[in-house]
């Protein structure tokens, strides 16, 4: 890795932490520079603006992060379980995605978000055509429900209950319930 | 309504709009004062701080708002449909709840959020004891899944797809799919 690439990687990691904690409006570029031990001007040279830095983080952590979870349209219950596992291990992913929804709404400047979804929807439609389970729903509806169930307990979820209410359920019990719920859905 | 009550009501409405758009950190008390045609100092007299003003808005719009949707533990599919309808008509509710999750995490200063959930969970447990459907899941899991499915398409949902992907489905089709999905779940 060249020295410039190493600096970029440090900036992206520091930016991911900063944006996950404070969101886009709340993030401070000088805090990112300090954490990354990089010159603040260099951040603008590499990424142009705070918004474009956020897009780069979103792309790396959310779109490619969630895409690294193998999608198995013929085994959606286990896919939901794996998404749950991934988000347990990477709590910043759903925080970043949620800030994006609140602050940038529908913007998908790189188009990768759309592509990632469309690839999955096509694969799902192909399985449904072969009489696979879940044919009561359109591919879009089915994928939306599977992801929503997988993240039902995510702390950023608007409807998630205070942990004081839910703390009685272990992580394993939650994962089992998620897999079972998607099985029922199909 | 006294003049003071009328001013308070105007402040709460202006604050709801401001917080829904910008979140807690991003909200500006002078913008709220201007929109409400109220003196900025009066906001501090009535609500002490921006954070406590947010709590009052959350209480009024989210906790009591969602609680105004009749909870029918013996007919969860229709309950999910009604939650969907309510959030279509009041898009600010889930935005406010989501900002709360991101910026104040688990804080529930008034305790009403916890109470609202616990009342529903008790009613659900009672129906399950009588052999009602959905007994494969704990009341907490079941309520989490029902709410997540009801909000699967909500634009603030971290996993919701760009509208360019989902715009082919009408509001009616979405509602039908939600009711059907909860039926499958049970």
Interface residues (C-beta under 8 A of the other chain):
Chain A: X22 X23 X25 X26 X94 X95 X97 X98 X99 X101 X102 X103 X105 X106 X108 X113 X114 X117 X118 X121 X136 X137 X138 X140 X141 X143 X144 X145 X147 X148 X149 X150 X151 X152 X153 X154 X155 X156 X157 X158 X159 X160 X161 X162 X163 X164 X165 X166 X168 X169 X173 X174 X177 X180 X181 X184 X185 X186
Chain B: X22 X23 X25 X26 X94 X95 X97 X98 X99 X101 X102 X103 X105 X106 X108 X113 X114 X117 X118 X121 X136 X137 X138 X140 X141 X143 X144 X145 X147 X148 X149 X150 X151 X152 X153 X154 X155 X156 X157 X158 X159 X160 X161 X162 X163 X164 X165 X166 X168 X169 X173 X174 X177 X180 X181 X184 X185 X186
